[in-house]
């Protein structure tokens, strides 16, 4: 049976910051990427990290289970991998929101872990 837990406001705030950073990077480097490579590459470079951050925010807000931190961590790892794949085309900047997602997963896990006094 999956235990219900309260959502973590700290993790939710970090995920929102990660999403804002991805969108800020897209606004900052987007015109250059669009000019050099076109609209397809713009969505390929910035789409997966933005989708991971948006999905992590959805999971963190809706899922009241202890599995939510694992899902956010998995999305953070996907985002880290994507930042490393696109490293030569500015992906180094994309590692910042990816690492924020990993920190949010840790905070969410700490906030949702069972209290030692309630397990007895």
C-alpha atoms as one frame of an Amber mdcrd trajectory, in Angstrom:
protein
   0.000   0.000   0.000   1.309   3.440  -0.937   1.364   5.878   1.948  -0.170
   9.322   1.482   1.970  12.303   2.429   1.560  16.055   2.373   3.127  17.874
  -0.582   6.378  19.667   0.071   6.152  23.463  -0.307   9.939  23.822  -0.411
  10.290  21.291  -3.201   7.412  22.887  -5.089   9.137  26.284  -4.862  12.402
  24.844  -6.204  10.610  23.182  -9.091   8.946  26.505  -9.950  12.366  28.185
  -9.864  13.743  25.468 -12.166  10.873  26.020 -14.612  11.426  29.793 -14.545
  15.159  29.284 -15.158  14.481  27.044 -18.172  12.031  29.570 -19.606  14.502
  32.382 -18.888  17.262  30.502 -20.682  14.941  29.940 -23.625  14.169  33.671
 -23.735  17.852  34.591 -23.353  19.464  32.137 -25.785  16.384  31.340 -27.835
  16.761  34.070 -30.459  20.354  33.007 -31.166  19.421  29.322 -31.382  16.416
  30.167 -33.570  18.556  32.332 -35.888  21.331  29.773 -36.261  19.358  26.542
 -36.442  15.665  27.309 -36.772  12.571  26.641 -34.760  12.966  22.851 -34.673
  16.266  22.991 -32.827  14.879  25.620 -30.441  12.173  23.208 -29.311  14.578
  20.262 -29.254  17.093  22.087 -27.047  14.698  23.733 -24.584  11.652  21.456
 -24.840  12.764  18.430 -22.783  14.062  20.420 -19.779  10.923  22.573 -19.773
   8.721  19.478 -20.033  10.615  17.771 -17.191  10.233  20.824 -14.945   6.538
  21.227 -15.785   5.852  17.540 -15.190   7.805  17.645 -11.915   5.668  20.583
 -10.792   2.517  18.652 -11.682   3.692  15.563  -9.798   4.747  17.587  -6.776
   1.414  19.396  -6.623  -0.933  16.490  -7.345   0.717  13.318  -6.086   0.339
  13.002  -2.354   2.360   9.811  -2.139   5.892   9.041  -1.123   6.598   8.134
  -4.764   6.531  11.791  -5.844  10.181  12.457  -4.846  11.277   9.454  -6.915
   9.420  10.769  -9.954  10.902  14.257  -9.494  14.380  12.725  -9.117  13.903
  10.676 -12.297  12.815  13.798 -14.177  15.848  15.624 -12.779  18.129  12.852
 -14.025  16.534  13.013 -17.470  17.082  16.752 -17.465  20.732  16.324 -16.388
  21.251  13.793 -19.171  19.684  16.178 -21.676  21.950  19.000 -20.486  24.967
  16.749 -20.978  23.801  15.647 -24.434  23.368  19.250 -25.535  26.529  20.420
 -23.776  28.144  21.769 -26.938  25.115  23.869 -27.864  24.733  25.683 -24.549
  23.570  22.730 -22.500  25.843  23.722 -19.650  23.266  26.328 -18.680  20.564
  23.658 -18.744  22.333  21.816 -15.927  21.300  24.524 -13.451  17.534  23.795
 -13.563  18.276  20.060 -13.733  20.267  20.222 -10.515  17.484  22.293  -8.950
  15.088  19.435  -9.750  17.414  16.966  -8.005  17.624  19.194  -4.927  13.822
  19.536  -4.982  13.530  15.737  -5.010  15.762  15.516  -1.940  13.768  18.184
  -0.103  10.517  16.491  -1.061  11.802  13.153   0.237  12.892  14.681   3.542
   9.546  16.441   3.960   7.547  13.277   3.170   9.515  10.679   5.080   7.684
   9.065   7.952   8.238  10.595  11.353   9.979   8.263  13.773   7.417   8.971
  16.489   4.444   7.925  14.330   5.902   4.556  13.301   5.851   3.123  16.802
